Amino acid sequence: MLMLNPYQPVTVMSSSESSAMAKQGVKLFSMWASPFGLRVEWALRLKGVDYLYINEDLHNKSPELLRFNPVTKKIPVLVHGGRPIAESLVIIEYIDEAWSDGARRPIFPQDPFDRAQARFWAKFADDRILPATFSVYSGTGEELRKAVEELQEALKTLEGALGGKKFFGGEEIGYLDIAVGWLAYWIPMIEELAGVTVVSRENFQAIHEWFERFLEEEAVKEKLPPKEKMYALNRARREQLISGEVS
């Protein structure tokens, strides 16, 4: 669902970041519409870590990105003190461990079993829900109908992991909420673009309510991509996929 970015790389820094950069040297190479990059930004904000954000043009990747991630050449990449970490879920785990002093709340559960469960469900979401969501996004006709059923089945399984809790992490958002949080923003958009209903309050009450709670979290909503810009980008990308202009 990400869709390729027509914009040139830009660098954005908050007013408080310059002093923090000198101490921590934290950079994030990402792309404004990437759900994987958003995962990392949410984790950084929950931890109160200032960072330099470099927005990549995925058609023309910067030499810095290719130098820091020569293996997959993909975003996001976090650079801390000159050392790069790739893959969004790996980066989130690193952030939680690297900034673990008592003043910062943990992202991962404290219990080893609960940590293992959170990792399991995050992998389930990437292996099952992510491709099913893309199939809905790019599908039409009978293919689209089947994709919706497949996605709903996977979401129903994930819904069981909520277990009546406010968030997957309990009373506060945690690792699994961050890992699957893109669903709360992307699924409503894809429903509109594809003209289907995947999640409603009637068929997915727990997930639907979690969508609403998650998107209201301060660390989350301040970093959501602009809706009009996001919809325009993904509408054009979907039309290209359907017409066979891109694969």
C-alpha positions in Angstrom: 0.0 0.0 0.0 2.7 2.3 0.1 3.0 3.9 -2.7 5.9 5.4 -4.4 6.8 9.0 -3.7 7.1 11.6 -6.4 8.7 14.1 -4.0 12.3 14.9 -3.6 14.1 14.1 -0.3 13.6 16.8 2.4 15.0 17.2 5.9 12.7 18.2 8.8 14.0 19.2 12.2 12.0 20.4 15.3 13.2 23.4 17.3 14.4 21.1 20.1 16.2 18.6 17.9 19.5 20.4 17.2 20.8 20.1 20.7 19.6 16.5 21.0 21.3 15.6 17.7 24.6 16.6 19.1 24.2 14.2 21.9 22.4 11.3 20.3 22.9 11.6 16.6 19.5 10.1 15.8 18.4 10.1 12.2 15.4 8.4 10.6 15.4 7.7 6.9 11.9 7.1 5.8 9.1 8.2 3.4 6.1 10.3 4.6 3.5 7.7 3.4 5.2 4.6 4.7 3.3 2.7 7.4 6.6 1.1 8.4 8.3 4.4 8.9 5.3 5.6 10.9 5.8 2.6 13.3 9.3 3.9 14.0 8.2 7.5 14.5 5.5 6.4 16.9 8.0 4.5 19.0 10.5 7.4 19.0 7.7 9.8 20.1 6.5 7.4 22.9 10.1 7.3 24.1 10.5 11.1 23.9 13.5 10.8 21.5 14.3 13.7 19.3 15.4 12.8 15.8 16.3 14.2 12.4 13.8 13.0 9.8 15.0 12.5 6.2 12.2 11.9 3.7 13.4 9.7 0.9 12.3 9.7 -2.8 11.9 6.0 -3.4 12.5 6.5 -7.1 15.8 8.2 -6.4 17.2 7.0 -3.1 19.8 9.1 -1.4 23.5 7.9 -1.3 23.2 8.1 2.5 20.3 5.6 2.6 22.1 3.2 0.3 25.3 3.5 2.4 23.4 2.8 5.6 21.3 0.0 4.2 23.3 -1.6 1.4 21.6 -5.0 2.0 17.9 -4.3 1.2 18.2 -0.6 0.3 14.8 -0.1 1.9 13.3 2.3 4.4 13.0 2.8 7.3 16.5 3.0 8.6 17.4 4.4 12.0 20.9 5.8 12.5 22.0 6.3 16.1 25.4 7.6 16.8 26.4 6.8 13.2 25.3 3.1 13.5 22.4 2.0 11.2 19.5 -0.3 12.2 17.1 -1.5 9.5 13.6 -3.2 9.4 10.9 -1.4 11.3 10.1 -4.1 13.9 13.8 -4.5 14.7 14.1 -0.8 15.0 11.2 -0.5 17.5 12.9 -3.2 19.7 16.2 -1.3 19.5 14.5 2.0 20.5 12.9 0.3 23.5 16.2 -1.1 24.7 18.5 1.9 23.8 16.3 4.4 25.7 15.3 2.3 28.7 16.1 4.6 31.6 13.4 4.9 34.3 12.1 8.2 33.0 10.9 6.6 29.8 8.0 4.1 29.7 8.7 0.7 28.1 7.2 -0.3 24.8 7.6 -4.0 25.2 5.7 -5.9 28.0 7.9 -6.7 31.0 6.9 -10.4 31.2 8.9 -12.7 28.9 5.8 -14.6 27.8 3.9 -11.4 27.0 6.9 -10.2 25.0 6.9 -13.4 23.0 3.2 -13.2 22.4 3.6 -9.6 21.1 6.3 -10.6 18.7 4.2 -13.5 17.5 1.2 -11.3 16.7 3.3 -8.7 15.0 4.8 -11.4 12.7 1.3 -12.8 12.1 0.1 -9.3 11.0 3.1 -8.8 8.7 2.8 -12.3 7.2 -1.0 -12.5 6.9 -2.7 -9.2 7.3 -0.3 -7.0 5.3 -0.5 -9.0 2.0 -4.3 -9.5 2.4 -4.7 -5.7 2.8 -2.6 -5.1 -0.3 -4.8 -7.6 -2.2 -7.9 -5.5 -1.2 -6.2 -2.3 -2.2 -5.2 -3.6 -5.6 -8.1 -5.9 -6.4 -11.3 -5.7 -8.4 -14.3 -7.9 -9.0 -14.2 -11.5 -7.7 -10.5 -11.1 -6.7 -11.5 -8.1 -4.5 -14.4 -10.0 -2.9 -12.1 -12.9 -2.0 -9.4 -10.5 -0.7 -11.9 -8.9 1.6 -13.0 -12.3 3.0 -9.3 -13.2 3.5 -8.5 -10.0 5.3 -11.6 -10.2 7.5 -10.6 -13.7 8.6 -7.1 -12.6 9.5 -8.4 -9.5 11.4 -10.9 -11.7 13.3 -7.9 -13.8 14.4 -6.0 -10.7 15.5 -9.0 -9.3 17.3 -8.8 -12.3 19.7 -5.4 -10.9 20.9 -7.1 -7.8 22.2 -8.9 -10.0 24.8 -11.2 -7.2 26.1 -8.2 -4.9 26.7 -8.2 -1.2 25.8 -5.1 -1.7 23.8 -3.1 -4.7 22.8 -0.5 -3.5 25.3 -3.1 -3.1 28.1 -4.1 0.3 29.4 -1.5 2.0 27.2 -0.3 1.4 23.7 2.7 -0.9 23.4 4.8 -2.8 20.9 1.9 -4.7 19.2 -0.2 -1.5 19.0 2.7 0.2 17.2 3.3 -2.8 15.0 -0.3 -3.0 13.7 -1.3 0.6 14.2 -1.1 1.4 10.5 -4.3 -0.7 10.1 -6.3 2.0 11.9 -5.5 4.6 9.3 -4.9 2.5 6.1 -8.0 0.2 6.2 -10.6 3.0 6.2 -8.7 4.6 3.3 -8.5 1.4 1.4 -12.2 0.7 2.0 -13.0 4.1 0.4 -10.7 3.7 -2.5 -11.9 0.1 -3.3 -15.6 0.7 -2.5 -15.8 -2.0 0.1 -16.4 -2.4 3.8 -13.9 -4.5 5.7 -14.2 -3.3 9.3 -17.4 -2.0 10.9 -18.6 -1.6 14.4 -21.1 -4.4 13.8 -18.7 -7.1 12.5 -15.5 -6.0 14.4 -16.6 -4.1 17.4 -13.3 -4.6 19.4 -11.0 -3.8 16.4 -13.2 -0.8 15.4 -13.1 0.7 18.9 -9.3 0.0 19.0 -8.9 1.9 15.7 -10.6 4.9 17.2 -8.6 4.8 20.5 -5.3 4.3 18.8 -5.8 7.2 16.4 -6.6 9.5 19.3 -3.3 8.9 21.0 -1.2 12.1 21.0 2.0 10.4 19.8 0.0 8.8 17.0 -2.2 11.5 15.6 0.5 14.1 15.4 2.4 11.9 13.0 -0.3 10.7 10.7 0.2 11.6 7.0 -2.1 14.4 5.7 -5.3 12.7 4.7 -5.9 14.5 1.3 -2.3 14.0 0.2 -2.4 10.4 1.3 -5.7 9.5 -0.4 -4.5 11.2 -3.6 -1.3 9.3 -3.7 -2.9 5.9 -3.0 -5.8 6.6 -5.4 -3.4 7.2 -8.2 -1.3 4.1 -7.2 -4.4 1.9 -7.1 -5.4 3.0 -10.6 -1.9 2.2 -11.9 -2.0 -1.2 -10.4 -5.5 -2.0 -11.8 -4.5 -0.8 -15.2 -1.3 -2.8 -15.2 0.9 0.2 -15.5 2.9 -1.0 -12.5 3.4 -4.3 -10.8 
